[in-house]
Amino acid sequence: MENYLYDVFFEADNLSDLSLERIKRYFKVRRLSGGGDCEICKVEKDIYKISFANKKDQEAVLARGDHVINTPEKEDIRVSVRCDNNAKSRKQSNASANQKSASSKGVEKLFKLDQYLLRFLSDCKKPYSELEKLLSALSSTFEINIETEELVVLRDPAGEDASSLKEWELGVDQVIENLKIHNSIHFEFERDKYAILEENYFLQNEDLKIYFEQGSCVAVVVGERNQVDKILKFTSDLQEKHQVKDECQISEKRFALIKEQFESYINSDLPALQIAPKRAGVILLKGPEKDVQEGKEKLAKLAQGIQEKKIPSNTALMNFLDSSDGIKHFQRRFQQSLCSPVMLETSGSDLLLLSLSDEALQEAARVIKRDLSLEIIHLENTQKSSAFTALKEELSKAVKQANRESVKVELKYQNESSSDAKVQLVGFTTEVNELKNMLLEYKRNHQMHEVRLALQFPEMAKHFSEIMSMAGVKKNSVKIKPTCSSSPCIHLKGPRCAVESLKETLDSYLCSLVTKRFEVKGPGVQPFFQGDGAETLKLVKNSYMVGILPINDEQPRYQVPSYSTSLSILGSASAPSTHQSPDYENIIHIKVVVGSLEQQKADVFVVPMVQANMTSTMIGSSLFKKAGQQLQTNFNTAKGCRTLTPGDVLIVDATPGLGCSKVFFIECAPKGKKLTEKVLRCALVCVFTLCEQNSFGSVALPVIGPGEVLSIPVKDSVNILTQEICKFLSQPTVFLHTIYIPIMPNYSHSEEMFQTVLGNLSTKMVNKKGQALFHSLTSDLDEITMAVNGIQLHLVFGDITNETTDAIVNTTDFKDFQTNGVCKDILTKAGPRVQGQLKGAQPASGKIFTTPPGGFPCKTIMHVCGERSPSVIKTLAKEIVVQCESGQYQSVAIPAICAGQGGLDPNVVAKSILEGVKEGVQGANLQYLRNIRIVLLKINVFLEFKEVALQVFGANTQMTAPAPLVPTNVPTRGRSATAMLTRTQAPSLPATPDLSYLLASLPDTEDKAAFLVIGDRDKDVSDACRELQRAYDSQCSTQSFHSDEIERLTTDELDKLLSKVDSLHLQLKTNSSGEWVVKGLKDGVNEVARLIRDALRRQVREKEQDNLFTQVTWCILGLRGVWQKVPVEANHKLERADVNDGIVDAQGVKWTVDLKKMEATACVSGQVTALKRLENLPDFSLPIYWDNMKQNEHLKVVDLDQQSAEYQTVKADFKKTVKQTVLKIERIQNINLRRLYEARKSELEIKNDPAVGAGEKILYHGSAQASCSSIMSTNFNRNFAGQNATVFGHGTYFAVNASYSAQTTYAVPAADGTQLMFVARVLTGHYAQGLGNMKTPPVRVAPDQFYDSVVDNTQNPTMFVVFHDCQAYPDYLITFK
């Protein structure tokens, strides 16, 4: 720049290279700036210098002072130039710009204006005329001198009188200022915009001019301000359309290497191209498409010239470079010392060097490898080392000294608290080596040393810490490791000086020791010295100043066999084997669910089939539809070539679509009832056995038989299923815990099946001994209770005629009262007077007609007609609530109005009734009505109401069903809650057991405790040994027991005794007198004695409880209204009124008892139930469902409560085939007849095979009123055979279906139209086809085994005939009409 000597200066903030280039071009154009040939550079922060080659150019630029230049970054950058580099701006006098002077022509005023503005005024007539007009008003004219860039305003002397000179000057200044404001000048440097203006030159007009500087490629737009803005916007928009943008991927450091070359190329060859960093690693090129593409190619070409070298490194070094600014350090060094710049980048854990020179690159790599180091020094035994702590302090000082000016080295400890401690040094090589030398010096000074010291006995090695204490050696930095082997020793490890010193001390002490091995013998000697005797060992040690080291001579403890196991080994005929229940038994849950089998989720599905056809039954066909062809494939694979016979079970893998893992297909016998039933029972036994064998926890088991394929009556099918379930559960189970019984809801016999299943299982939930067979019985149709605005809303699956609420709702059309149904049953019970009141009733739509209850057990009957209209039903439901409240009724029962004979969709009926009830109770503040029971007779109707209730009352409404009671402690099934380990599962031993084998099996060697006693003197050691023997002998005792006391122990008690002998290390022997002698430590001997005494007391107590259980039976009313016996222990407590602590029932539920009220309350749930007491006869126990009978009372007739489960069960069975209304059910309690019946039942059970047994069935017998008393007193009499028929023999006839016995031929109507029918228990046993001439059953097996009864049809009997009077018992008497 030696030719550019004339400088001017200006200030600006961070101008880009492109902006500097634009400014330079501006000052090169004389017409624009007044300048000429020049160069521009930055001299200080925000201060730039322009150097001109010609002094006149410098002066012209300085004379103008302020310059306005367009740059890419900003619009109209204002540059104020000065002649020196002074930060303070110089203000130029306005006098140089605006001068006034006097001339011969008059006063004139001179204005310095931009030459392009002056040219615009000269070239355009309109602005010229406007200026002329404005100045004329001031009595002035003007002249334009473009060369000198001056505008001269001349005052007309003739106008001097109009205003003063000062006023004239102000006026002229205002005009010129307005001229500058009204007009705008724009300099366009961009070539593409220059070209656009050149192409659209025709856009000039009287308010706008465009001037082009051809040599410098600059366009000047001058004119009215808004016109200039319009054309500039037009130019920018047009430019934007022709410009493109492109992103180039290149790192900042790579770009820095080639930036100077690239920008030089752009400025010279592609000035229209703009460069801008967009984000890290990305450069944005913007301009004409061609320029962008060329710029991109140039950038790529330059980038290809960058050479790189990768220096493998690691994370520690990279972290150091980041934290110490090492990369900047090396880059500064390379900038100063190398021939070409070198940049450093990180690449993962490596360092990448970049440069345009390979020589510079190689040199930089050598420098980095030489000057950076990473060292890891391993140290040993640094934990809690004072030397290491001192070392750390020295290292810390050294690091601080090295890093005092900048970070030169970093130190990091690794695994400091472990045995493998490390020190990591990373940084510049000189500083790293200094710290490394300090660490190596530390290692040399603290090198580990190890020696071995031999010992005389292994016990000395094991307890060497005690020997060190005796020797007075304190713990130091030496690590002592004993080795207890055939060559006992200790290893000393630590700093060499400390190890050698300790070894010398220990050698000297061990040579002076006195040692002696000593044994104390006797039962329990080892536990003694390990327990209470441990304190004795301490006292002996301190008293005699010795060490006592235990010697562990391994003596395997003999395992005493259990009594039950030993019996099975001996195989003695006098000691029959007993079943050992498993240690853990499942709690069984039975769930009766509504739905098909394929809808369930269980481990096992059970499916019947015939002739090995998996889809031969409806259950199998439905399962196949869901599972698909894969199930058939699995079936074929499992079956293979097997031939299945009736009773076989085929296990098939389930498919993913089913909710089980296995499907059990059972082969059944079609039709042929007797064979089918027997086969089905065998198959069910096999199913349960397989579940246990294969560890399955749950099984879904439908009621098998009622369909067309097997044709077993519903009642018999249910009996088979429930009987086999109860038989299986009478034995302990390990795996099976849940049994699902699915029932389809839409079959004609669904309700009957559901009620029969629940009824059968409810009665068998607790067995005759007061023991629970299963824990819970639940169903999908259990009563649902919801709290709605202070009242209890119940959804009940049942018969409304069994309800005893204050109000009963009867649905009727007020015309037909004879068609069988609920209406007829209610009116029949209510009586003819109520029916007469209804005949003339014509209530308005949605209104209730109320009558007295008559004979119905309620306070009022509300008669309604739903008219098959949802709106009417809704209105009636609301009105029922209103009338109950006004009548002060606390409870009401409502049927599903119009869902039965009315024919409405149950969903519609449910919505109408529930919404009506909701409207009736909401906001009503009811004072009297507390319970609304909606009683539903059909399963599908109950399920619809249950679903709609959630919609009407909200999903958050609490819907509760009676849940199984929570047991306080869960007893094992088949056992009492508190005596489960000693009563039923632990039978007493045989009367005279041979226990001599136990003595032979017990160990005959004595226990011993061996010690190594060490001390300084022989006398001390000997005295200590004698004191050990005396201490043990003082804690021993002996007790003797008579042999009969041992012989009366139960199996479990004997096992406990032997277990105690073993665990307490006692000695059990017999002496010469035949007594059993227990010897050992006092506490153990006393505990065995206490066990034997407790067993004797238990025997007395159990005998008393068992005797009482046969005399008096206490019962508790179960969850489903079925009476259950309490266990013998609870029975004993109740009879003795010892109930302060409550009782526990067979299912483990604890109850508090109120004997005055004969009530029990569950401790957890608060549920209240009833108790009753039955007093048995010496030769007869009252059935559990009977009421108690007075002494010498042989016949008692009990009128059943129609709300009881017993009443509802009997009625439901009757109503399955009979349409008439049940008026009353009486239970017949005849002790004499029942005693004979039970005896006959036992006789048949013994005589017949188990699959048939006594064949007890519930059958029906119609009777005239005159015969009833005789039957109740003396039983059915076969001598009256022939009164009605003898088609199948001369015996007593009983019908399977009540409808047959309900015929007036048999149930002869009384004068008031009522009829009577007995529900009888009948023992059918083996039965044959009956014939009219039979007076006894035919022979079954010659010569003297007869059938037990005859039937009308052996394949499907509907009539049974018995020839033995006590083979039937009149259980109930039903009065119906």
Buried (B, 14 or more C-beta within 10 A) or exposed (E): EEEBEBBBBBBBEEBBEBBBBBBBBBBBBBBBBBBBBBBBEEEEEEBBBBBBBBEEBBBBBBBBBEBBBBBBEEEEBEBBBBBEEEEEEEEBEEEEBBBBEEEEEBBBBBBBBBBBBBBBBEBBEEBBEBBBEBBEEBBBBBEBEBEEBBBBBBBBEEBBEEBEEEEBBEBBBEBBEEBEEBBBBBBBBBBBBBBBBEEBEEBBEBBBBBBBBEEBBBBBBBBBEEBBBBBBEBBEEBBEEEBEEBEBEBBBBBBBBBBEBBBEBBBEEBBBBBBEEEEEBBBBBBBBEEBBBBBBEBBEEBBEEBBEBEBEBEEBBBBBBEEBEBBEBBBEBBEEEBEBBBBBBEEEEBBBBBBBBEEBBBBBBEBBBEBBBBBEBEBBBBEEBEBBEEBBEEBEEBBEEBBEEEBBBBBEBEEBEEEEBBBBBBBBBEBBEBBBEBBEEBBEEBEEBEBEBEBEBBBBBBBBEBBBEBBEBEEEBBEBEBBBEEEBBBBBBBBEEBBBEBBEEBEEBBEEBBBBEBBBEBBBBBBBBEEEBEEBBEEBBEEBEBBBBBBEEEEEEEEBBBBBEBBEEEEBEEBEEBEBBEEEBBBBBBBBBBBBBBBBEBBBBBBBBBEBBBBBBBBBBBBBEBBEEBBBEBBEEBBEEEEBEBBBBBEBBBBEEBBBEBBBBBBBBBBBBBBBBBBBBBBBBBBBEBBBEBEBEBBBBBBBBBBEBBBBBBBBBBBBBBBBBBBBBEBBBEBBBBBBBBBBBEBEBBBBBBBBBBBBBBBBBBBEBBBBBBBBBBBBBBBBBBEBBEBBBBBBBBBBBBBEBBBBBBBBBBEEBEEEBBBBBBBBBBBEEBBEBBEEEEEEEBEBBBBBBBBBBBBBBBBBBBBBBBEBBBBBBBBBBBBBBEBEBBBBBBBBBBBBBBEBEBBBBBBBBBBBBBBBBEEBEBEEBBBBBBBBBBBBBBBBBBEBBEBBBEEEBEBEBBEBBBBBEBBBBBBBBBBBBBBBBBBBBBEEBEBEBBEEBBBEEEBBBBBBBBBBEEEBBBBBBEBBBEBBEEBBBEBEBEEEBBBBBBBBBBBBBBEBBBEBBBBBEBEEEEBBBBBBBBEBBEBBBEBBEEBEEBBEEBEEBEEBBEBBBBBBBBBBBBBBBBBBBBBBBBBEEEBEEBBBBBBBBBBBBEEEEEBBBBBEEEBBBEBBBBEBEEEBBBBBBBEBBEEEEBBBEBEBBBBBBBBBBBBBBBBBBBEBBBBBBBBBBBBBBBBBBBEBBEBBBEBBEEEBBBBBBBBBBBBBBEBBEEBBBEBBEBEEBEEEBBEBBBBBBBBBBBBBBBEEEBBBEBEEEBBBBBBBBBBBBBBBBBEEEBEEBEEBEEEEEBBBBBBBEBEBBEBBBBBBBBBBBBBBBBBBB
